[in-house]
Amino acid sequence: MSTIDNLQDFQRLGLTQNTPTSSTETVGQTEFLELMLAQFENQDPFEPMENGEFLSQLAQFSTATGIEELQAAFADFSTTLTSDQALQAAGLVGNEVLVGSELVRQNGEASPIAGAVDLSRASGDVTVDVLDSAGQLVRRIELGTQAVGQADFRWDGRLENGDPAVAGVYQLSARVSRGGDVESVPTLIRARVDSVSLGAGASGVTINSDALGAFPFNSIRQIF
């Protein structure tokens, strides 16, 4: 896959990047050897530098140089990976993805919310509760017995009495019954990708969705 080489490429994709600037001064190998030679020539003749000490300092410099070169190589590799991720993420805009989340934003127009419950093994009596910002139950979705894997569910955006839920953030809480024991299980939400942001350094690629807010690119479980 091709990489993004400059800021103009990012701008054409609608991505933004914050690039920190820094100023550092380093001593190269030539300068280091000149300093070592000057130190050797101007040493106290009554307390000359031991050969082992000289070689030890040279070895330390070589080790430091090797570490710096390795860090530079990893930085280049990280930049390439980030660029590749940016290209992949840019292609997701307008598509839907499945992301692990228990919070979802409802626009107040009874818009349906689709998702899934992630089950590590077969379960009986799978239930998804929809809670408002105050933690009050506003809708209960019964899924019954489900096999291992993802059990799909859909909330139509309405309360138990059929009225549209008001706009706001809602929590989806899923639980299963196994042999009389009740266990909480993670929920996955299906949402549209609205935009992509490219951060600097370790922040990586961020996906933005009106329904889910911002989440990392690597948290996507499925693309539709």
N, C-alpha and C positions, 0 to 999 in steps of 0.2 A: 504494500500500500504506500502511496506517495505521502510525503510529509509536508507540513506547512512550514515554509522557510522564512517568512517575514510577516510583519504586522499587516501589510496590505492583504495578504491571503486571509488572515483572520477576519479583517473588516469585510471582505467580500462575502464571507460566510455568515455575517451577522454576529460574530463572536467578539468578545472583548477580552483584553488581557492587560493585567497590571504587572509591569516589569520593574522590579526594584532596582535601583542604581546603587552602586557602592564603589568606593575607591580604596584599593589596597596596594601596598608596595611589597614586593617580594625580592629576595636575593637569589639570583640565578646561580648555576653551578660555576660559571666562570668567575663571578664576583666572589663566591665562597672560597674557591681555590686561591684567588689573589689575596684574600684576607688571611687564609691559612699560611700562605707563603710569607707574607709580611710578618705574621706572628712568629714563624719559624726563624726568619732572618733577624728579628729583633728580640729574640728570647734572651734571658739572662744566661750567660755562659757558665755561671756557677750552678744554675738550676735549669739545665736544658730540658726541653720537652721530650718526654719518653716517646719512642716510636709507637708504642701501644696506644698512648693517649691521642697521638695524631691520627692513627688509623681508626680509633674509636669515634672521633669527631667526624671523620670522613664517612664512616659507615652510617652514623646517625643522619648525616645530610643525605646520603643515598637513599636511606629508608624513607626520610621525609619527602624526598623528591618522588619516590615511587608511589607513596600514598597520595600525593597531590595529583600525579598522573592518573592513578586509579580513580580518584574522585572526579576528575575531569571527564574520564571515559564514562563513568556512571551518570554524570550530569547530562552528557550528550545522549546516552541511551534513554534517560528519563524524558528528555525533551522530545525524542522521536516517538516514544510511547504516548506522551501527552498529545502530540500532534495527530497521531493515528486515532486516538480516542476522540479528539475534537472533530475529525472528519466523520467518524461513525456517528457521533452524537448529533452533528448538524443534520444528518440524514433522517433523524428521528422526529424532527419538528413536524407537527401535524399528525403524527401517528400516535397510537395508544400503546402503553407499556403496563406491565404488572409489577408492582413494587410493594415490598413489605412495609406496611404502615397500619396503625390503628386509628389514625386521625384523617378525616376527610372534610373538605369544605362543601357545603350545600348552598346553591345560589338562591334558594327560596322559591324556585319555580317548579318544584316537584320533579326535578331532573333525576333520572335513575342513576344509582351508583352500583357498579358491578365490581365483584371481587371474588376471593376464594379463601377457604380455610386450609391451611397447610397441615395435613395429617400424617404423622409418622407411622401410623398403623390403623387398621380398621377400627371404626368407632361407632357406637350407638348413640342416638339422641344428640346430634350435633345442633347447637343453638348459637345464633349470632344476635347479640343485643345492640341496639342503637341508643346511645346516651347523648344527651345535650350537654352544653357547657357547664351546667350545674350538677352533672352526674345523674340526672333523672332519666329513667327509661322512657323512650318515646316510641320504640317499635321493637318487636321481637320477631326474628325470622327462624323458623324451625326447618332444619334440613334433614332430620331423621337419621337413619343409619347410613354411614358412608364408608367406602373402601379406602385403603391407604392411598395417599396422594393428595391432589388438590380437589376440594369439594367446592364447586361454584355456588355463589349466592348473588342475589340482586335485591337492592333496596329501592323501591319506587319513589323515594323522596317524600313519603307521606307518613303522618302519624298514625297511631292505632285507630283513631276515629275517622281517618280518611282525609283529614285536612293536610294541605301542603306544609312541610316543615319550614320554619322561618330560616332565613339566610344565616349562616354561621358555621362554625366548626363542630363536627360531631365525632364521637368516639365509637368505634366498633369493637365490641368485646365478645370473643368466641370461646365456647367451652364445649367439652365432650364428656359423656358418661361412659365409663368402662368398668363393668363389674361392680357397680354401686359407687365407684369413685368419680368425682367431678374434677376435671383438669382443664386449665386454660390453654388455648392453642393460638398461635400467631395468625394474623389475618393479612391478606394481600389485597391491594386496591388497584383497580384498573383505571388509568387516567390518561388524558391527552397531554402530549408534550407540547408546550407553548413556545419555549425558547431554550437556548443553551448558553451557558456562561463558561468562560475559560479563566480560571484563577491562576495565580503565580505560584510556583514551587509545588509544595505538597498538597495544595488545595485542589488541584486537578480540575476535571470537567464536572460542572454542576448542571443538572437538568431542572428546569423550572416548569411547574404545572399550576394552573389556577386551582385545581382540586386538592393537590398535595403539597404545594409550596415548592421549596428547593430540596433536592436530594442528590446524592452522588451518583455518577454514571454507573459505577460498579454495583449499585444496589438493585438494578433492573433484573427481574427474574424472567420476564418473557416480553417479546415484542409482537404486536399484532399488525 
